[in-house]
Amino acid sequence: KQSGVSRATFYKHFAEREQVLAELFQRLLGCEDAGAVPPAAAIDAGSAEEQVTGVVEAAVKRMLEQEQLAKFVYSLPVRHSALLRPGVNTAPPVFEQVTHLIELGVSRGELRDDVTVALLARHILGGLETAMRDWAEGRVDDPLPQLRLMLGLCFHGVSKE
């Protein structure tokens, strides 16, 4: 009612709840942004871990510019990767950037080559989702320190060695 859109018009665009959630998730992650692959200058700046951390932190900072939407989306009891529209080439830029940087890290011998790039990327992006969910659900006040902790676990594991 507040938006001035009739229920019929709304349901013409969104037949199911998941479609609405997918649209919100896509907007939050900036799927309409161009230039998913980082510029060449950024590729040579630091280790794979530093590059991935920089890209993921930048994504979190962009999401925090839409704090209400970010809290809403990350407090939903759904797995966010499931909301990505199948068959549509609109993977969020952060997903593409992380995958690209992992590929470079593997090719330079910095990251494991006995695990697929896709699995490494899912692991890192799972850390992003966990940090955002912890923040949205009030377990942490700021998602960035939690993100750094999660990425540290991704890159270094849980052992003391």
ZIDA-V698174 format. One record per residue. N is the residue number from 1. RES is the residue in one letter. SS is DSSP state (helix for helix, strand for strand, loop for the rest). BURIAL is 1 if it has 9 or more other C-alpha atoms within 8 Angstrom, else 0. Layout:
BEGIN
((N/RES/SS/BURIAL) (N/RES/SS/BURIAL))
END
This chain:
BEGIN
((1/K/loop/0) (2/Q/loop/0) (3/S/loop/0) (4/G/loop/0) (5/V/loop/0) (6/S/loop/0) (7/R/helix/0) (8/A/helix/0) (9/T/helix/0) (10/F/helix/1) (11/Y/helix/1) (12/K/helix/0) (13/H/helix/0) (14/F/loop/1) (15/A/loop/0) (16/E/loop/0) (17/R/helix/0) (18/E/helix/0) (19/Q/helix/1) (20/V/helix/1) (21/L/helix/1) (22/A/helix/1) (23/E/helix/0) (24/L/helix/1) (25/F/helix/1) (26/Q/helix/1) (27/R/helix/1) (28/L/helix/1) (29/L/loop/1) (30/G/loop/1) (31/C/loop/1) (32/E/loop/0) (33/D/loop/0) (34/A/loop/0) (35/G/loop/0) (36/A/loop/1) (37/V/loop/0) (38/P/loop/0) (39/P/loop/0) (40/A/helix/0) (41/A/helix/0) (42/A/helix/0) (43/I/helix/1) (44/D/loop/0) (45/A/loop/0) (46/G/loop/0) (47/S/loop/0) (48/A/helix/1) (49/E/helix/0) (50/E/helix/0) (51/Q/helix/1) (52/V/helix/1) (53/T/helix/1) (54/G/helix/0) (55/V/helix/1) (56/V/helix/1) (57/E/helix/1) (58/A/helix/0) (59/A/helix/1) (60/V/helix/1) (61/K/helix/0) (62/R/helix/0) (63/M/helix/1) (64/L/helix/0) (65/E/loop/0) (66/Q/loop/1) (67/E/helix/0) (68/Q/helix/0) (69/L/helix/1) (70/A/helix/1) (71/K/helix/1) (72/F/helix/1) (73/V/helix/1) (74/Y/helix/1) (75/S/helix/1) (76/L/loop/0) (77/P/loop/0) (78/V/loop/0) (79/R/loop/0) (80/H/helix/0) (81/S/helix/0) (82/A/helix/0) (83/L/helix/1) (84/L/loop/1) (85/R/loop/0) (86/P/loop/0) (87/G/loop/0) (88/V/loop/0) (89/N/loop/0) (90/T/loop/0) (91/A/loop/0) (92/P/loop/1) (93/P/helix/1) (94/V/helix/1) (95/F/helix/1) (96/E/helix/1) (97/Q/helix/1) (98/V/helix/1) (99/T/helix/1) (100/H/helix/1) (101/L/helix/1) (102/I/helix/1) (103/E/helix/1) (104/L/helix/1) (105/G/helix/1) (106/V/helix/1) (107/S/helix/0) (108/R/loop/0) (109/G/loop/0) (110/E/loop/1) (111/L/loop/1) (112/R/loop/0) (113/D/loop/0) (114/D/loop/0) (115/V/loop/0) (116/T/loop/0) (117/V/helix/1) (118/A/helix/0) (119/L/helix/0) (120/L/helix/1) (121/A/helix/1) (122/R/helix/0) (123/H/helix/1) (124/I/helix/1) (125/L/helix/1) (126/G/helix/0) (127/G/helix/1) (128/L/helix/1) (129/E/helix/1) (130/T/helix/1) (131/A/helix/1) (132/M/helix/1) (133/R/helix/1) (134/D/helix/1) (135/W/helix/1) (136/A/helix/1) (137/E/loop/1) (138/G/loop/0) (139/R/loop/0) (140/V/loop/1) (141/D/loop/0) (142/D/loop/0) (143/P/helix/1) (144/L/helix/1) (145/P/helix/0) (146/Q/helix/1) (147/L/helix/1) (148/R/helix/1) (149/L/helix/0) (150/M/helix/1) (151/L/helix/1) (152/G/helix/1) (153/L/helix/1) (154/C/helix/1) (155/F/helix/0) (156/H/helix/0) (157/G/loop/0) (158/V/loop/0) (159/S/loop/0) (160/K/loop/0) (161/E/loop/0))
END
